[in-house]
Amino acid sequence: MNDQPLNGPDAPRGCPVAHGDADGLTRLYGTHVPTDPHGVYTQLRKEHGAVAPILLEGDVPAWLVLGYRENRRVLDNPRQFSRDSRIWRDWKEGRVEASSPLIPMLGWRPDCVSQDGAPHRRLRGAVTDNLQTVAGRGIRRHVTHFANKQIDAFADAGSADLVGDYAEYLPMLVLTRLFGLPAAEGRNLAVSCAQVIKGGEDALAHNDRIMHILGELAERKRIEPGPDFTTGLIGHHADLDEDEVLSHLRLVLITAHTTTSNLLARVLQLILTDTSRLAGLVSGQLDVSAVVEEVMWNTPPLAVLPGRFAAGDLELAGHHIKEGDLLVLGLTAGNLDPEIRPDAGVSVQGNQSHLAFSGGAHECPGQNIGQAIIETAVDVLVHRLPGLRLAVPTDELTSTASTWEARLDRLPVEFAAAPAGV
């Protein structure tokens, strides 16, 4: 980092990289991030405070919001911090190409997360109405069905990897049923969703693959409507056009699957590394929701949330933010902010004020569906597999981080194999 303070009275306005300081900024991608994102956040907080200048893929400048209160300010003030990336200065001035791997995460689309005010309320209403409808149509039954099918594939082996064999695909299989897609599309879509979030040179190709599948789905549902989320969006009184329907199918599919699969893996990790929690779940003395809440605070499924854009020049945590600057929200860093959690080991049970679901007008509308998937998936698993236990020492469990998330690599387990023919 450069020796000159970046938030002092003589600091230039706007993201420092715009003033030639790129080589001194921390890249929130690359070889140093995957193994120690917490170390990166801690160092940035030490050097810059609650908001830090960073670089995203392609050395695109942004501000990373690290403080809990600062994250809340950004989330709760859409007039100052807009979701509309069309005001993003680096995009408007041609410094971000349409082929950038950031575009699937930050580019403007005709969906509710890209807009504020009345347009946002109109589009979000269509999403929330239809999520509530599908949630009321036996979602736990669908989760139970697919969870048992996943477990059937390894139940007689006596061992499994609960990431690759269970958590990584289960939410997508449920979503195929809710969307009216063939279950056979589930695995391919799960892979593509993961690549979009991960970024890199393949992100755009996988995004195109998702849009192609969803385009065919919408076309089919206009001819053969059904009791599913897709049909509901098409027929909603908000009168979404074709692009709006496709954009919201994409939005819900990617966010619901990637966040729920990551969260499910982390919940299973916490249960299996603490035998008292596992015993409590099996005996019925512990509710899964308490474990989910703890994970939401300590390892939220999205570590960094894209993105907000400054609607005007302003100051945040002592830094001068310029109109059109990009801000990304450090949900993990905010949840672990020592200003609000000086001792991260203290129980957070009953405290739902975490940042994991975002906040403000754009707070995640599918929380109940994700909770239902996780609670049912955990319940089926622990009761189907007697003697379930971690197959490796806890310190051998590793994670890989990208800009936006940190995912558990593997979760090897052993259990009493099912008798042949059962």
KAWO-V446165 format. One line per field, one symbol per residue. ss: DSSP state (h for helix, s for strand, l for the rest). phi: phi as a letter, one per 40 degrees, with the letter a starting at -180 (. if undefined). psi: psi as a letter, one per 20 degrees, with the letter a starting at -180 (. if undefined). A space follows every 10 residues. Layout:
ss = ???
phi = ???
psi = ???
This chain:
ss = llllllllll lllllhhhhl lhhhlsslll llllllhhhh hhhhhhhhll ssssssllls sssssllhhh hhhhhhllll ssllhhhlhh hhllllllll llhhhhllll lhhhllhhhh hhhhhhhhhh hhhhhlllhh hhhhhhhhhh hhllllllss slhhhhhhhh hhhhhhhhhl llhhhhhhhh hhhhhhhhll llhhhhhhhh hhhhhhhhhh hhhlllllhh hhhhhlllll lhhhhhhhhh hhhhhhhhhh hhhhhhhhhh hhllhhhhhh hhhllllhhh hhhhhhhhll lllsssssss lllsssllss sllllsssss hhhhhlllll llllllllll lllllllllh hhllllhhhh hhhhhhhhhh hhhhllllss lllhhhllss sllllsssll lsssllllll ll
phi = .cccccbccc cccgcdccbg cdccccccah cccdcacccc cccccccbgc bbcabbdgfc cabccbcccc ccccccbccc bccccccccc cccgcbcccc cccdcbccbc bcccbbgcdc ccccdcccdc ccccccbgcc cccddccccc cdcbcccgaa bccccaccbd dccccdcccg ccdccdcccc ccccccccgg cccccccccc cccccccccc cccbcacbcc dcccccccfc cccccccccc dccccccccc cccccccccc cccbcccccc cccgcbcddc cddccdccbd cbcbbcbbbc cacabbfgcc bbdgccbbbc cccccbdccb bcbcccdbdg bbcccdcgig cbddcbdccc ccccdccccc ccccbcgdac cbddcccbbb bbdcabbcca acbbacccdd gc
psi = qqhppikrhj qqqrphhikj jgiiqppkra highhmhhhg ggggghhibi pqprprpjlp qrpoohqghh gggghjmhhh nqioiijogh ghjjioqhjp ihghhiqprl rhijrrbghg hgghhhghgh ghghhjllhh ggggghghgg hhijhjhjqr oifhifhhhg hhgghhghik qphhiggghg ggghhghhba iiggghghgg hgghghgggh hhhmqamrgg hgghjqiilp rghhgghhgg gggggggghh ggggghghgh gijnhhgghh ghijipphhh gggghhghmq hohppqrqpp irprpokiqo pqpiqppqon gggghjoihi mhniippjpi okkrjhjbrb hjqpikghgg gggggggggg ghihnqjpqp iqqhiipqqp qaghroqpgq mprqroqqqp i.
